[in-house]
Structures are given as C-alpha cells and as structure tokens.
Amino acid sequence: MASNNTHNLVAVISKPRLKKYLDEAKKCCSSSDEQMNHALRLYAWNTALCAAFYGPIQALEIALRNEINQQLINKFGKEWYELKSGIQFDKKALTQIKEAKNNLKKHKKNIMADNIVAKLSLGFWVNLFNKRYNESLWRKIDCKSFPDNERDRKKIQERQIGRNQFFPQSDRPS
C-alpha cells in the first residue's frame, strides 16, 4: 500500500504529468505501488537530468543570441529590430519584438537595445534562421560564426527542437 507521502506527491505532480513515467514503470514492476514508486524515481531522475543540462543550454542560448545580435548591429545598427533597419521581419518576429518591449514597459525597465535583445526568446533567434531571411538578412551579413550559412542555420533549428524536449515552455532559460 502506497504511503500518504506518495499519494500527496502524486497529487501535487498530477497523474497526467506522471503518465509517461508510469507507463515505463509498468514494464518492469508488477504491483501498482512498485510502479508508482518507480515512476516517481524516473520523474526525479528526469528532473535531475534537465537540471544538469540547464546551465550549458542557457550558456549556448546566450552565446548564440549575442553573436547574432553583434552581427546584426555590425550591419544594421544598434536598433536593428526597428522597422527602419530594413530587415523584413515576418509577423511572428514583429510580434515577439513588440512583446519584448511591452514586457519591459510593464516592469518599468528602459526600452533600450540591450534590454530588448535580452527579452527576445530563443524562438525569435532561431526564427531568423528560416529561409525567408536569406535575402533580407543573411546574404547581407558577413558572418564568420556561421561560415556554411545555410547548413549551420539548419543545424541550429534542429537543435532547438531537441532543447524544447528538455524544457517545457514555462521552464526555459531566458
């Protein structure tokens, strides 16, 4: 019989969230108590694994953001995110820029380039690697960080998919 602590923990985490761990536990444990305990151990292991990756992924995201930002500053100026820069942003990017500015206003922070850049999510930066930006952006930039521009950009997009599996939307580094 499962302890009250186990029941309380399951209630806090939620059965839907534990489902995939419980499905795995059913493969190796016979009793429902063993299955739940094993599922909770798998959940704790997954949490520890995500924690181990958090720092390196955050550092990579910041390095990527800062490198792209510097390349954009070099070509389009410090306020490259403004329409006057000449970059033809898609609707998604324009919305993300607007949300970053609104977030700064809401928190009474200066609406300046460094703060806006810091507020833009990894999704914004990865979106800039889409083919639609080849002409308006990447062909205008002499980017030594991505010498095989198209291939390197595709790799970054693929890696974001892997990163998204580690961190649900609300748990992502900023």
C-alpha positions in Angstrom: 0.0 0.0 0.0 1.4 3.4 -1.0 2.2 5.8 1.7 0.4 9.1 2.3 3.5 10.9 1.1 3.4 9.1 -2.2 -0.3 9.9 -2.7 0.4 13.6 -1.8 3.3 13.7 -4.2 1.3 12.2 -7.0 -1.5 14.7 -6.3 1.0 17.6 -6.5 2.7 16.5 -9.6 -0.5 15.2 -11.2 -1.3 11.8 -12.8 -1.4 13.2 -16.3 2.2 14.5 -15.9 3.4 11.2 -14.4 1.6 9.1 -17.1 4.7 8.5 -19.3 6.8 7.6 -16.3 4.1 5.2 -15.1 3.9 3.6 -18.5 7.6 2.9 -18.3 7.4 1.6 -14.8 4.7 -0.8 -15.7 7.2 -2.6 -18.0 9.4 -3.6 -15.1 7.2 -3.5 -11.9 4.3 -5.8 -11.1 2.4 -4.1 -8.2 0.8 -0.7 -8.5 2.8 0.6 -5.5 6.1 -0.5 -7.1 5.0 1.0 -10.4 4.2 4.4 -8.8 7.4 4.4 -6.7 9.4 3.6 -9.8 7.5 6.2 -11.8 8.4 8.8 -9.2 12.1 7.8 -9.3 12.1 8.2 -13.1 10.4 11.6 -12.7 13.1 12.6 -10.2 15.9 11.3 -12.4 14.4 13.3 -15.4 14.3 16.4 -13.3 17.9 16.0 -12.3 18.9 15.3 -15.9 17.2 18.5 -17.0 18.9 20.5 -14.2 22.3 19.2 -15.4 21.6 20.4 -18.9 20.1 23.8 -17.9 23.4 25.7 -17.4 25.1 24.6 -20.6 22.0 25.1 -22.7 21.5 28.6 -21.1 25.1 29.5 -21.9 24.7 28.3 -25.5 21.5 30.3 -26.0 23.1 33.4 -24.6 26.2 32.9 -26.8 24.1 32.4 -29.9 21.9 35.4 -29.2 24.8 37.6 -28.5 26.7 36.5 -31.7 23.6 37.1 -33.9 22.9 40.4 -32.2 26.5 41.6 -32.8 26.3 40.6 -36.5 23.0 42.5 -36.8 24.5 45.6 -35.1 27.5 45.5 -37.4 25.3 45.5 -40.5 22.1 47.3 -39.4 23.0 49.4 -36.3 22.2 49.0 -32.6 18.4 49.3 -33.2 18.3 46.6 -35.9 15.0 45.3 -34.6 13.2 48.6 -35.6 11.4 48.6 -39.0 13.7 51.4 -40.3 16.7 48.9 -40.2 15.4 47.4 -43.5 15.2 43.8 -42.2 11.9 42.4 -43.4 10.6 40.7 -40.3 7.8 38.2 -40.5 4.6 38.7 -38.4 5.9 36.3 -35.7 9.1 38.2 -35.3 7.4 41.6 -35.2 5.0 40.2 -32.5 7.9 39.0 -30.4 9.7 42.3 -30.6 6.5 44.1 -29.6 6.0 41.7 -26.7 9.6 42.2 -25.5 9.0 46.0 -25.5 5.7 45.6 -23.7 7.3 43.4 -21.1 9.9 46.0 -20.4 7.3 48.7 -20.1 5.3 46.5 -17.7 8.3 46.0 -15.5 9.3 49.7 -15.7 12.6 48.9 -17.4 14.3 51.1 -20.1 13.3 50.2 -23.6 16.8 50.1 -25.0 18.5 47.8 -27.3 20.3 45.6 -24.7 17.1 45.1 -22.7 15.1 44.2 -25.8 17.7 41.8 -27.1 17.8 40.1 -23.7 13.9 39.7 -23.6 13.7 38.0 -27.0 13.3 34.3 -26.7 15.4 31.6 -28.3 12.5 31.0 -30.7 12.9 34.6 -32.0 16.6 34.0 -32.8 16.0 30.5 -34.3 13.2 32.0 -36.4 15.8 34.3 -38.0 17.5 31.2 -39.4 14.4 30.4 -41.6 15.0 30.6 -45.4 12.7 33.6 -45.7 15.6 35.7 -44.2 18.2 34.6 -46.7 17.9 37.7 -48.9 16.9 40.4 -46.4 19.3 39.3 -43.7 21.9 36.5 -44.1 23.2 37.4 -47.6 23.9 40.9 -46.3 25.9 39.7 -43.3 29.5 38.5 -43.5 29.0 36.1 -40.6 32.2 34.3 -39.7 30.4 32.4 -36.9 28.3 30.5 -39.5 30.7 30.1 -42.5 28.4 27.5 -44.2 25.4 29.8 -43.5 22.6 27.6 -44.8 23.8 24.3 -43.3 24.7 25.9 -40.0 21.4 27.6 -39.7 19.5 24.3 -40.3 21.5 22.6 -37.6 20.6 25.4 -35.1 16.9 25.0 -36.0 17.2 21.2 -35.4 18.9 21.6 -32.1 16.1 23.9 -30.8 13.7 21.0 -31.3 15.9 18.9 -29.0 16.2 21.7 -26.5 12.4 22.1 -26.4 12.1 18.5 -25.3 14.3 19.2 -22.2 12.4 22.3 -21.1 8.6 22.8 -21.3 7.7 26.4 -22.5 7.5 27.7 -18.9 10.8 26.2 -17.8 13.1 27.6 -20.5 16.1 29.7 -19.7 16.0 33.4 -20.6 
